[in-house]
Amino acid sequence: MAEPLSFQQALEGLKAAGEATRLRLLLLLAEAELTVTELVDILRQSQPRISRHLKLLAEAGLVERFREGAWAFYRKAGRGPGADAADALLGLVDPADPVVARDRARLTEVRAARAAAAQAHFARLAPEWDRIRSLHVAEEAVEQAIVEAAGTQPAGTLLDLGTGTGRILQLLAPKVGHAVGLDASPAMLAIARANLEKAGIRNAEVRQGDLFAPPFVLASFDLVVVHSVLHYLDDPAGALRQAASLVAPGGRLLVVDFAAHTQEFLRSEFGHRRLGFAPSEVAGWMQAAGLDVIAERALEPPGGEGDKLTVLLWVGRDRRAGRAEDRNREVA
């Protein structure tokens, strides 16, 4: 339950939202992360006017601004006195009010345009991805293994490093309180954002950033996932060390990647830097980063074909709060 606001906090929140356009902006940003251009399309007002109102809302702590490449996104603040004030104010507004309903209908149009653009980009990539997927066990089996590896232990926060299309967020967000996906590519983030909206997932967000310099507080996530990322990197050990630094005491790191293989075309045609990893290699990096490896699993290709890929999963637990019973390694 939110803490009561001080007199000054309540006054600042009311002053910031106490104008028609700003209240409409706040209602929209509680529904979705939006750019200034999208808000201009919805509210049919000038860009300078929208930007000026957003600045006032941000200064009052009611909304947050974050950059993604050349774009800036806004959303309702997620925490703090400003977020509490925004929630209290929004709770007073009838969602069936004609003004609110009209803005929401225009928001639906913006979301549809986003989804169409993301789908077009995804369609261009799909043939290449299908070629790689044909080399290993069915994607459904990999996803089931990821869900099982995540376990049934409640987790408050999830971070998916290299989130791509946001598929891991879709799989695991229902198991956590709040989920964040990080990716360097604005195009992939657009796909992820559209996929999350299509799936109706409201407790997940995506951010642009470098996984070697992630924009997050250290030791702040209960579960960190690195799925099909390490083989693209020059320094996979460094990336894993960085990922481990974001795991909260007693939290877990789940890594999914290929076993060592000889498919050179993945380097020349798909940009892979490493042709998979030995199980002991990733496990060693985890241990050096302060994690106990509590589970490993191998998903062999169908029929054991030698020219196919084996998918490996590793689960490490931060040993600062590790428990003896969790250190029993499971090998499947």
Summary of the structure (lengths in Angstrom):
residues: 332
radius of gyration: 22.0
end to end distance: 42.5
largest distance: 69.3
contacts: 1071
relative contact order: 0.09
helix: 49%
strand: 22%
